[in-house]
């Protein structure tokens, strides 16, 4: 018999898929359309009878694709302004006598707050739920202008972030009916999803709604505007040909016009890697005095001390190789690289020399291309993630770090250990992307380890598994000697990982 579950808004029927009950397209808030556009999510009015939950629901409106989508194209998904849905994979409804209360893991997808969905094939929760005996939830949330337009005339902001909070509230009310424990909820996300994790960790509105957090390519404050302004708003209005519109005008804008204007703003923000040192996402969380009162990094230590939420944070070793392969694929000379480093804080000559010498000392490639990739990876992704983890550890909450040093075989190995490569291993979906993630016994072993680590952390707040000791960050230790688990062909702990490169950025940002 197909599984049926009760929620506060009505009954839903999912599908039984081997040993899992799966519910797709479950509404967690009212459709944010018409008068609810550019408003915080509202409760769903509910329905009569049994609602079908066997198919994915529409995803948030978006245009274009990110670098990972370009390399790993997936079937197009139906889009709509009515997009506030979640999906559940659970072992908890496959037997009438199963009354277990399992850890719950809520996935927040990445995509620069303008792309992506919770129904991407790489985010299937089946393997994670099955091997880890956990309940996995993936969500859609509003993206781009619809999710992150900032204008005081609206009276509210951070709509996409508040969608995540609405999903967490829905889980508090309902997840027990799916075999999940509402008192053991882990949020985890990558890239923009990792940044969202950092925001939720410090937001007063998210207090008490989750109990552990995993940030994958968190990036802390870097690359996102948290200063209470939103230059993209003025740019969007210029594209739309409107000036100081009212809230009513904004809620009645044709969707096609809004999306086209948003696409133009995004294209201008990402048109050239020459500006990579100052790039900011055009749409994303902002300080509004309610959801966020300070940048996450500024309040991380204090909030960690107050809430004590265990935090697992990490990055692939060569983050920007994915992005640069899509945006700047040609081979660069040292002069090319130096010209691109000219605007970097800290001084181009000093940075280039430090990275060149450190890589050469370790026997790693130190060509101009490799140096640019390493500097960009550190400046834009890895060092900001480490700074946030450092601050969280200083607050006293258990904090654990990882680095993925597994290499992608794609493009003859040119992608290295790139952005998003940890996703298919953490979800166990690497077999669906063999060209990107790799195959074979070593890939099988890494995926098994990462699923075990992620789900063990969700269950206990500590990522250590049998045969893998994992010391936490020591907040009293110098930043250059923190413990970092290296996940890849050779599992190991390093305490001075990239110490020379990390020292380059001290006092820079």
NUVO-471193 format. One record per atom (N, C-alpha, C): z, y, x; residue in one letter. Coordinates in steps of 0.2 Angstrom, whole numbers, plus 5000, padded with zeros to 4 digits. Each point is the difference from the previous one (the first is absolute). Layout:
N
ZYXa
...
***
This chain:
509
500049945004x
500050064996x
500050065004x
499650054999x
500050075003x
500750035000x
500350035005x
500650035000x
500050064996x
500650014997x
500150064996x
500750035002x
500050065001x
500650045002x
500150064996x
500750014999x
500250064996x
500150065004x
499850054998x
500150075003x
500350054995x
500350055002x
500350054995x
499550034996x
499349995001x
499550034996x
499649954996x
500149945001x
499749954997x
499949935004x
499749954997x
499949945003x
499350005003x
500049965006x
499350005004x
499949935001x
499449985001x
499849935001x
499650005007x
500249975005x
499649995006x
499749945001x
499949985006x
499649935001x
500449965005x
500049944999x
500349955005x
499549985005x
500150025007x
499649985005x
500349965005x
499949945000x
500349955004x
500850004998x
500450025005x
500750004999x
500350074999x
499550054998x
500250074999x
499850024993x
500550044997x
499850044995x
499750075002x
499550024997x
499650065003x
499950054994x
500250065000x
499950054995x
499650065003x
499550014997x
499650065003x
499950054994x
499950065003x
499950064995x
500650014995x
500650005003x
500650014996x
500150085000x
500050034994x
500250075000x
500750025002x
500150045004x
500750025002x
500250074997x
499550044998x
500150074997x
499550014995x
500050064997x
499550024995x
499450025004x
499449994997x
499450025003x
500050085001x
499950025007x
500150075002x
499450044998x
499850004994x
499450034997x
500150064996x
499550044998x
500150064996x
500650045002x
500450014995x
500650045001x
500549975006x
499949945002x
500449975005x
499750015007x
499450025000x
499750015007x
500450065003x
500149995007x
500450045004x
500750014997x
500349954998x
500749994998x
500349945003x
500750005001x
500349945002x
499949954995x
500049945002x
499949944996x
500550004994x
499749984994x
500549994995x
500049934997x
500549984997x
500149934997x
499449984996x
499849945001x
499549974996x
500349994993x
499550014995x
500349994993x
500049934997x
499849965004x
500049934998x
499549974996x
500049944998x
499549974996x
500349944995x
499649984995x
500249954996x
499749935003x
500249954998x
499749935002x
500149995007x
499549965003x
500149985007x
499350035003x
500250045005x
499450035004x
499849965006x
499349995000x
499749965005x
500150045007x
500249965005x
500250025007x
499749955005x
499349984999x
499749965004x
499550035004x
499850064999x
499550045004x
500350065003x
499750025006x
500250065003x
499850064995x
500450055000x
499950064996x
499650055004x
499850064997x
499650055004x
500450035006x
499750015005x
500450035006x
499950085000x
500450045004x
499950074999x
499350025002x
499850064997x
499450035002x
499950025007x
499449985003x
500050015007x
499250005002x
499850035005x
499350005003x
500049995007x
499549965002x
500049985007x
500449945002x
500049985006x
500449955003x
500350015007x
500549975001x
500350015007x
499749965005x
500350005006x
499649965005x
500149934999x
500649974998x
500049934999x
499649984994x
499950044995x
499549984995x
499349995002x
499850055005x
499450005002x
499849935004x
500649985004x
499949945004x
500149934996x
500450014994x
500149944996x
499950024993x
499450014998x
499850024993x
500349954995x
500350024995x
500249964994x
499650024994x
500049954995x
499750024994x
500350074997x
499550044997x
500350064997x
500449994994x
500550044999x
500549994995x
499950064995x
500249984994x
500050054994x
500550065002x
499750064999x
500550065001x
500150034994x
500650045000x
500150044994x
500650045001x
500150064996x
500650045000x
500649964998x
499949964995x
500549954998x
500149955005x
500450005005x
500049965005x
500749975002x
500550024996x
500749985002x
500249934998x
499849965005x
500149924998x
500349975007x
500349944999x
500249965005x
499849934999x
500149965006x
499849935000x
500649965003x
500149944997x
500649965002x
499849935002x
500249985005x
500049935002x
500749975001x
500249954996x
500649975000x
500149935000x
500449975004x
500149934999x
500649984994x
500250064997x
500649994996x
499949984993x
499349994998x
499949984993x
499649944999x
500049965006x
499649944999x
500449944998x
500650014998x
500449944997x
500550034996x
500149974994x
500550024995x
500750015002x
500249965005x
500750005003x
500150045006x
499550045002x
500050045006x
500450074998x
500650005002x
500450074999x
500150035006x
499649995006x
500250035006x
499950075000x
500350045004x
499950075000x
499850025007x
499350015001x
499750015006x
500050075003x
499950015006x
499950065003x
499350034997x
499950064999x
499450034998x
499750055005x
499450005001x
499650045005x
499550044996x
500150065001x
499550054996x
499550035006x
499449994999x
499550025005x
499750064998x
500050055005x
499750074998x
499450005005x
499450004997x
499450005004x
499850075004x
499649995005x
499850065004x
499450034997x
499750045004x
499350034999x
500050084999x
500550035005x
500050075001x
500250044993x
500349964995x
500250034994x
499450024996x
499449985002x
499450014996x
499649944998x
500249945003x
499649944999x
500449944999x
499849944998x
500349945000x
500349984993x
500349945000x
500349984994x
500549945001x
500449984996x
500449945000x
499649944999x
499450004998x
499649944999x
499549985005x
500050035006x
499649985005x
500149935002x
499549965002x
500149935001x
500549995006x
500050045005x
500549995006x
500750014997x
500150034995x
500750014997x
500249954995x
499649945000x
500349954995x
500749975002x
500450004995x
500749985002x
500149935000x
499549964999x
500149934999x
500349965006x
499750015005x
500349965006x
500750035002x
500150065000x
500750035001x
500549984995x
499849994994x
500549984995x
500149935001x
499549965001x
500149935000x
500449975007x
499850035005x
500349985007x
500750035000x
500150064998x
500750035001x
500449994994x
499849974994x
500450004994x
500350064998x
499550054999x
500250074998x
499550024995x
500250054996x
499650034995x
499650065003x
499350005000x
499650065003x
499750044994x
500150065001x
499750054995x
499650055004x
499450014998x
499550055003x
499950054994x
499950075002x
499950054995x
499450045001x
499850034995x
499550065001x
500450064998x
499850055004x
500350074998x
499550055001x
500150064997x
499550055000x
499950035007x
499350015001x
499850025007x
499750074999x
499850025006x
499750075001x
500350054996x
499650054997x
500250054997x
500449984993x
499849954997x
500449984994x
500749975002x
500149985006x
500649985002x
500450055004x
499750055003x
500350045005x
499850075000x
499750024995x
499950084999x
500750035000x
500050065004x
500650045000x
499850074998x
500350024994x
499950064998x
500650024995x
500450055002x
500650024996x
499850014993x
499450014998x
499950014993x
500149944996x
499949945003x
500149944997x
500849984998x
500450035004x
500749994999x
500349935003x
499549965002x
500249945003x
499549985006x
500249965004x
499549975005x
500249935002x
499749985006x
500149935002x
500049954995x
499450014996x
499949954994x
500049935003x
499649995005x
499949935003x
500649975002x
500450045004x
500749975002x
500449994994x
500050044995x
500449984994x
499849944996x
499349995001x
499849944997x
500349945004x
500150005006x
500349955004x
500849994997x
500350064999x
500749994998x
500049974993x
499550024995x
499949974994x
500049935000x
499649975005x
499949935001x
500649975002x
500450035004x
500749975003x
500550004994x
499950054996x
500550004994x
499849954995x
499349994999x
499849944996x
500349945002x
499949995007x
500349945003x
500749994999x
500450055000x
500750004999x
500249974993x
499550024995x
500149984993x
499749934998x
499549985004x
499649944998x
500049945005x
500150025006x
499849945005x
500449945000x
500650014997x
500449944999x
499749954995x
499650024996x
499649964995x
499449965004x
499950025006x
499549975004x
500249965006x
500749984999x
500349975006x
500250045006x
500050064999x
500250055006x
500750034999x
500350025006x
500650035000x
500050075000x
500150044995x
500050075000x
500550035005x
500449965003x
500550035005x
499849985007x
499449975001x
499749995006x
499350015000x
499850075001x
499350024999x
499950035007x
499449985003x
499750025006x
499450044999x
499950065002x
499450045000x
499649995007x
499449994999x
499649995007x
499350034999x
499850045005x
499350034999x
499750015007x
499450025000x
499650015006x
499650065000x
500050045006x
499650065000x
500350054995x
499650034996x
500350044995x
500649974996x
499949934999x
500549964997x
500750005004x
499950005007x
500550015004x
500450075000x
499550055000x
500350074999x
500450004993x
499749974995x
500450004994x
500749975000x
500049945004x
500649975001x
500550055003x
499850045005x
500550055004x
500250054995x
499550024995x
500250054995x
500549974995x
499949944998x
500549974995x
500749985003x
500049995007x
500649995003x
500550065000x
499750065000x
500450065000x
500050044994x
499649984995x
500050034994x
500649994995x
500350054998x
500649994995x
499849974994x
499450014998x
499749974993x
500049925001x
499949975006x
499949935001x
500749975002x
500550035000x
500749975002x
500249954995x
500149945003x
500349944996x
499449964997x
499450025001x
499549964997x
499749945005x
500250005006x
499849955005x
500549995005x
500049955004x
500549985004x
499849995007x
499449995002x
499749995006x
499350035001x
499850025006x
499350035000x
499749985006x
499349995000x
499649985005x
499450055001x
500050045005x
499550045001x
499549985006x
499349994997x
499549985005x
499650065001x
499950025006x
499750065002x
500250064996x
500750015001x
500350054995x
499850075002x
499950025006x
499850065002x
500550064998x
500649984997x
500550064999x
499750064997x
500150065003x
499750064997x
499350025003x
499849965004x
499450025004x
499349994995x
499650055000x
499450004997x
500150014992x
500650024998x
500150014993x
500350074999x
499850034995x
500350074999x
500649994996x
500650025002x
500649994997x
500350074999x
499750055001x
500350075001x
500050044993x
499849974995x
500150034993x
499450044999x
499550005004x
499350044998x
499549945000x
499450024997x
499549955000x
499350045001x
499850015006x
499450045001x
499449964996x
500049944999x
499549964997x
499950034992x
500650024998x
499950034993x
499550064999x
500150045005x
499550065000x
499349985001x
499949955005x
499449975001x
499749974994x
500449964997x
499849964994x
499750054995x
500450064999x
499850054994x
499450035002x
499950015007x
499450035002x
499449964998x
500149935002x
499449964998x
499949994992x
500550014997x
499950004992x
499850074997x
500050055004x
499850064998x
500550034995x
500749995001x
500550024995x
500550045005x
500350054997x
500550045003x
500650014996x
500649985003x
500650004997x
500049974993x
499849944999x
500049974993x
500649984998x
500150004993x
500649984997x
500149935000x
500649974998x
500149935000x
499549974994x
499950044995x
499649974995x
499349995002x
499750055004x
499450005003x
499949945005x
500549995004x
500049945004x
500049934997x
500450004994x
500049944997x
499449984996x
499650054999x
499349994996x
499450005005x
500150005006x
499450005005x
499649934999x
499450015000x
499649935000x
500149965006x
500249944999x
500149955005x
499550005006x
499450004998x
499450005005x
500150065004x
500150064997x
500050065004x
500650005005x
500649974998x
500650005004x
499949955006x
499749954998x
499949955006x
499550025005x
499450044998x
499650025004x
500350065005x
500450044997x
500350055004x
500549975005x
500449954998x
500449975004x
499749965006x
499449974999x
499649975005x
499850055005x
499850064998x
499850055005x
500650035004x
500550004997x
500650025004x
500249955005x
500049944998x
500149945005x
499550005005x
499450014999x
499549995005x
500150065005x
500250064998x
500150055005x
500649995004x
500549964997x
500649995004x
499949955006x
499549954999x
499949955004x
499350005003x
499750055001x
499350005002x
499949995007x
500650015004x
499949995008x
500649985003x
499949955004x
500649985004x
500250055006x
499650055001x
500250065004x
500650034998x
500150004994x
500650034997x
500649964999x
500049945003x
500549954998x
500750025001x
500150045005x
500750025001x
500350054995x
499650034996x
500250044995x
499949984993x
499749944999x
499849974993x
500649994996x
499950024994x
500549994995x
499749974994x
500349954996x
499749984994x
500050054995x
499450014997x
500050054995x
500449994994x
500249944998x
500449994994x
500549955002x
500750024998x
500549955002x
500750034998x
500549975002x
500750034997x
500150075003x
500450034996x
500250075002x
500750024999x
500350045003x
500750024999x
500050054993x
500349974995x
500050044994x
500750024998x
500549985004x
500750024998x
500349954996x
499749954998x
500349944995x
499849945003x
499449975000x
499949945003x
500150005008x
499850055003x
500150015007x
500350085001x
500550005004x
500350065001x
499950025008x
499849955004x
499950015007x
499549955002x
499750015006x
499549955003x
500549945001x
499749944999x
500449945001x
500349995006x
499750025006x
500349995006x
500650055001x
500050064997x
500650045000x
500649974997x
499949964995x
500649984997x
500149925000x
499649975005x
500149935000x
500649975003x
500350035005x
500749985003x
500550014994x
500050064997x
500550014995x
500049954994x
499449994998x
499949954994x
500149935002x
499849985006x
500249935003x
500849995000x
500450055002x
500750005000x
500349994993x
499650044995x
500350004993x
499849934996x
499449975002x
499849954996x
500049935003x
499950005007x
500149945004x
499449954998x
499450024998x
499549964999x
499749975006x
500049935001x
499649975006x
499350025000x
499750015006x
499450035000x
499649965006x
499449974998x
499649975005x
499450045001x
499850025006x
499550055001x
499549985006x
499450014999x
499549985006x
499350024999x
499649985005x
499350025000x
499649955004x
499450004999x
499549965004x
500050055007x
499849965005x
500150035007x
499450055001x
499450004997x
499550045001x
499750034993x
500450034997x
499950034993x
499350034999x
499850055004x
499450044999x
499449965002x
500049945003x
499349975001x
499649994994x
500449994994x
499649994994x
499750064998x
500450055000x
499750074997x
499450025005x
500150005006x
499550025005x
499449965000x
500149944998x
499449965000x
499550024994x
500350034995x
499650024994x
499850075001x
500450045004x
499850085000x
499750025007x
500149965005x
499850035007x
499949935004x
499449974998x
499949935003x
499750005007x
499750065002x
499750005007x
500550005006x
499749985005x
500450005006x
500150075003x
500650025002x
500250065002x
500150015007x
499850055003x
500250025007x
500750035001x
500250005006x
500650045001x
500050074998x
499550035001x
499950074998x
500050014992x
499749954997x
500050004992x
500749994998x
500449955003x
500749994998x
500450065002x
499950035006x
500450065001x
499950064995x
499450014998x
499850054995x
500449994994x
500049934998x
500449994994x
500750005000x
500350005007x
500750005001x
500250085001x
499550045000x
500250075002x
500550034995x
499949984994x
500550044995x
500649964999x
500149945004x
500649964998x
500750045003x
500549994996x
500650035003x
500249965006x
500350035005x
500249975006x
499650005006x
499450034999x
499550015006x
499649945001x
499350015000x
499549955001x
500149965006x
500050045006x
500149975006x
500649955001x
500550034998x
500749965001x
499949944996x
499850004993x
500049944996x
499549955003x
499450025002x
499549965002x
500249965006x
500350045005x
500249975006x
500649954999x
500550014995x
500549964999x
499849934997x
499550014995x
499749944997x
499649965005x
499650035003x
499649975005x
500449965005x
500550035003x
500449965005x
500449954997x
500350014994x
500449954997x
499649934998x
499450024998x
499649944998x
499749965006x
499950045005x
499749975006x
500649965004x
500650024999x
500649975003x
500149934997x
499950004993x
500149944996x
499349955000x
499550025004x
499449965000x
499650014994x
500150054996x
499650014993x
499450045002x
499550004996x
499450045000x
500250075000x
499850045005x
500150075000x
499450055000x
499549974996x
499450045000x
500150064995x
499650065000x
500150054996x
500149984993x
499649964997x
500049984993x
500749974999x
500249955004x
500749974999x
500550055000x
500050055004x
500550055001x
500050044993x
499450024998x
500050044994x
500349964994x
499849944999x
500349954995x
500750005001x
500349995006x
500750005000x
500450064999x
499750065002x
500350064999x
500050024992x
499549994997x
499950014993x
500549954996x
500049945002x
500449954996x
500750025001x
500350025006x
500650025001x
500250074996x
499650055001x
500150064997x
500050004993x
499549974997x
499950004992x
500549954997x
500149945003x
500349954996x
500749975003x
499949985006x
500549965003x
500750045002x
499950065003x
500650045002x
500350034994x
499750024995x
500350024994x
500449954997x
499749944999x
500449944997x
500649995004x
500050005007x
500549995004x
500650054999x
499750064999x
500550065000x
500449994993x
499749984995x
500349994993x
500549945001x
499849945003x
500449955001x
500650025004x
499950035006x
500650035004x
500550044996x
499750044996x
500550044995x
500449964996x
499649954997x
500449964995x
500549965003x
499949975006x
500549965004x
500650055002x
499850065002x
500650045001x
500550014994x
499750004994x
500450004995x
500549944999x
499849955003x
500549945000x
499749944996x
499550014996x
499749944996x
499749965004x
500049934999x
499749955005x
499250025000x
499750005006x
499350025001x
499749965005x
499449974998x
499749965005x
499350025001x
499749995006x
499450025001x
499549945002x
499450014999x
499549955002x
499350045002x
499649965004x
499450025002x
499549945000x
499550014996x
499549945000x
499550015005x
500049955005x
499550005005x
499549955000x
499949974994x
499449964999x
499350034999x
499549985003x
499450035000x
499549984995x
499750044997x
499449984995x
499449985004x
499749954997x
499449985004x
499350044997x
500150044995x
499550034998x
499650055005x
499450014999x
499650045004x
500149995008x
500049935001x
500149985007x
500650025003x
500550004996x
500750025002x
500150085001x
499550044998x
500150075001x
500650034996x
500249974994x
500550034996x
500749995003x
500149955004x
500649995003x
500649984995x
500650025002x
500550004995x
500150064996x
499550004995x
499950074996x
500450014994x
499950064997x
500350024994x
499949954995x
500549984996x
499949954994x
500049935002x
500049985006x
499949935002x
500649964999x
500650034999x
500649974998x
500049984993x
499650034996x
500049984992x
499849934999x
499449985002x
499849934998x
500549955003x
500450015005x
500549955003x
500650004996x
500250064998x
500650014996x
500049974993x
499450014997x
499849974994x
499849935000x
499849975006x
499749935000x
499350004997x
499650065000x
499450004998x
499450005005x
500349995006x
499550005006x
499449964999x
500149944997x
499449964999x
499550034995x
500150054997x
499550034996x
499650065004x
500350015006x
499750055004x
499949975007x
499749945001x
500049975007x
499750045005x
499450044999x
499750045005x
500550055002x
500450034996x
500450055002x
500749985003x
500349954997x
500649975002x
500049955005x
499549965000x
500049945004x
500249944997x
499849945003x
500249944997x
500349955006x
500249944998x
500249955004x
500849995000x
500249965004x
500849985000x
500450065002x
499850045004x
500450065002x
500050054994x
499550014997x
500050044994x
500449974995x
500049944999x
500449974995x
500750015001x
500249995007x
500750005002x
500350084999x
499550055002x
500250064999x
500250024993x
499549984995x
500150014993x
500649974998x
500249945001x
500649974998x
500650045003x
500050025006x
500550035003x
500150074996x
499550044999x
500150064997x
500250004992x
499749954997x
500349994993x
500749985000x
500249965004x
500749985001x
500550065002x
499750045004x
500450065002x
500150054995x
499450014996x
500050054995x
500549984994x
499949944998x
500449974995x
500749995001x
500249985007x
500649995002x
500450075000x
499650055002x
500350075000x
500150024993x
499649994995x
500150014993x
500649974998x
500149945002x
500649964997x
500750025003x
500050025007x
500650015003x
500150075003x
499450035001x
500150075004x
500049995007x
499849945003x
499949995007x
499449955001x
499550025004x
499449975001x
500049945004x
500649985003x
500049945005x
500049944996x
499549955003x
499949944997x
500249955005x
500049934998x
500249955004x
499550005006x
500350005006x
499650005006x
499850075003x
500250064996x
499750065001x
500650055000x
500450015005x
500550055000x
499750075000x
500350054996x
499750064999x
500550065001x
500250025005x
500550055001x
499850074996x
500550034997x
499850064996x
500050065006x
499850064997x
500050065004x
500750015002x
500150035006x
500750025002x
500050085000x
500350034995x
499950074999x
500450045006x
500449965004x
500350035006x
499649995006x
499549964999x
499549995006x
499550065001x
499850005006x
499550055001x
499349984997x
499750054997x
499449984996x
499549965004x
500050015007x
499549965004x
500149935000x
500649974998x
500249935001x
500249974994x
499750024994x
500249974994x
499649935000x
500349954996x
499749944999x
499450004995x
499549975002x
499449994996x
499749935000x
500049974994x
499749945000x
499250005000x
499749965005x
499350005000x
499749944996x
499750014995x
499749954996x
499349995002x
499849945002x
499349995002x
500049935003x
499649995005x
499949935003x
500649985004x
500450055002x
500649985004x
500650044997x
500449974995x
500550034997x
500650025005x
500250065001x
500550025005x
500350064998x
500650025003x
500350064999x
499950045007x
499850064999x
499950055005x
500550064999x
500350025006x
500550064999x
499750065003x
499550005004x
499750065003x
499350004998x
499849984994x
499350004998x
499750075001x
499450015003x
499750065001x
500550065001x
500449995005x
500550055001x
499750065003x
499549995005x
499750065003x
499750044995x
499649974995x
499650044995x
500550034995x
500549974998x
500550034996x
500350065003x
500150005006x
500350065004x
499650064999x
499349995000x
499650055000x
500150054994x
500249974994x
500150044994x
500750034999x
500549985005x
500650034999x
500050085000x
500250034994x
500050075000x
499450034997x
499549964999x
499350024998x
499950014993x
500349954996x
500050014993x
500649964997x
***
